[in-house]
Amino acid sequence: MTVDKINLSEKFAKLPGDDYAVRLVAKMNNYDFKIVKFKGDFIWHSHPETDETFIIMEDTLVMNFCDRKVEVHAGEMIVIPKGVEHKPSSENGYKALLIEPEGVPNTG
């Protein structure tokens, strides 16, 4: 098995020019590491079986919850506990590293 580094900037550059794209870039144990770029309003949803982590690489994610909003800027992260309803949004768009257990279906 060959172990090599992953250049996230190169991976992001290969994403399509759309406002939404997600790609698997690595696996660790039973976890998927995905890059995501998104602009606009996502849908309200929750993950009843697992937590979800967003590490913001560029720009700002606004994580909407039923009772508040949290701005997450580049260099920051947020962990969404399982079962918590949330809606990611971003007026200008953001790029993030998303970490979740393998096999979690893409809500979008």
C-alpha positions as semicolon CSV with decimal commas, in nm:
position;residue;x (nm);y (nm);z (nm)
1;M;0,000;0,000;0,000
2;T;0,132;0,340;-0,098
3;V;0,075;0,627;0,145
4;D;0,074;0,971;-0,010
5;K;-0,041;1,319;0,082
6;I;-0,364;1,475;-0,042
7;N;-0,355;1,831;-0,168
8;L;-0,697;1,974;-0,085
9;S;-0,646;2,284;-0,302
10;E;-0,588;2,061;-0,605
11;K;-0,897;1,855;-0,520
12;F;-1,114;2,165;-0,485
13;A;-0,985;2,294;-0,822
14;K;-1,117;1,978;-0,990
15;L;-1,474;2,030;-0,868
16;P;-1,725;2,141;-1,132
17;G;-1,812;2,509;-1,156
18;D;-2,162;2,459;-1,014
19;D;-2,282;2,614;-0,687
20;Y;-2,287;2,268;-0,524
21;A;-2,039;1,984;-0,548
22;V;-1,916;1,714;-0,311
23;R;-1,643;1,453;-0,364
24;L;-1,488;1,183;-0,148
25;V;-1,114;1,250;-0,104
26;A;-1,011;1,002;0,167
27;K;-1,123;0,732;0,408
28;M;-1,004;0,665;0,761
29;N;-1,133;0,365;0,951
30;N;-1,509;0,393;0,897
31;Y;-1,509;0,766;0,815
32;D;-1,532;0,952;0,486
33;F;-1,349;1,278;0,426
34;K;-1,532;1,477;0,161
35;I;-1,469;1,815;0,009
36;V;-1,775;2,026;-0,050
37;K;-1,840;2,361;-0,205
38;F;-2,179;2,521;-0,172
39;K;-2,352;2,849;-0,242
40;G;-2,714;2,924;-0,154
41;D;-2,958;2,760;0,085
42;F;-2,948;2,387;0,147
43;I;-3,249;2,196;0,280
44;W;-3,348;2,143;0,644
45;H;-3,237;1,797;0,749
46;S;-3,089;1,587;1,028
47;H;-2,884;1,270;1,058
48;P;-3,053;1,049;1,317
49;E;-2,764;0,802;1,342
50;T;-2,447;1,015;1,331
51;D;-2,270;1,342;1,405
52;E;-2,135;1,549;1,116
53;T;-1,831;1,778;1,110
54;F;-1,767;2,077;0,882
55;I;-1,415;2,226;0,871
56;I;-1,438;2,550;0,673
57;M;-1,150;2,601;0,433
58;E;-1,266;2,918;0,253
59;D;-1,529;3,185;0,311
60;T;-1,823;3,150;0,551
61;L;-2,086;2,887;0,624
62;V;-2,402;2,993;0,807
63;M;-2,539;2,694;0,996
64;N;-2,908;2,749;1,065
65;F;-3,070;2,574;1,358
66;C;-3,433;2,596;1,469
67;D;-3,348;2,854;1,737
68;R;-3,037;3,033;1,606
69;K;-2,772;3,078;1,336
70;V;-2,398;3,017;1,371
71;E;-2,145;3,173;1,133
72;V;-1,847;2,947;1,073
73;H;-1,551;3,116;0,903
74;A;-1,240;2,982;0,728
75;G;-1,018;2,810;0,983
76;E;-1,314;2,719;1,207
77;M;-1,518;2,403;1,243
78;I;-1,859;2,298;1,368
79;V;-1,983;1,956;1,481
80;I;-2,353;1,889;1,430
81;P;-2,474;1,629;1,683
82;K;-2,682;1,341;1,555
83;G;-3,051;1,414;1,533
84;V;-3,013;1,794;1,533
85;E;-3,205;1,959;1,251
86;H;-2,991;2,204;1,055
87;K;-2,970;2,390;0,726
88;P;-2,636;2,503;0,581
89;S;-2,640;2,823;0,380
90;S;-2,398;3,072;0,231
91;E;-2,470;3,386;0,035
92;N;-2,122;3,400;-0,121
93;G;-2,037;3,029;-0,108
94;Y;-1,793;2,828;0,101
95;K;-1,551;2,537;0,070
96;A;-1,530;2,281;0,349
97;L;-1,394;1,945;0,452
98;L;-1,686;1,729;0,565
99;I;-1,622;1,433;0,795
100;E;-1,888;1,170;0,853
101;P;-1,916;0,792;0,879
102;E;-1,895;0,608;0,548
103;G;-2,223;0,533;0,382
104;V;-2,409;0,841;0,508
105;P;-2,634;0,932;0,215
106;N;-2,593;1,275;0,061
107;T;-2,897;1,476;0,164
108;G;-2,873;1,709;-0,137
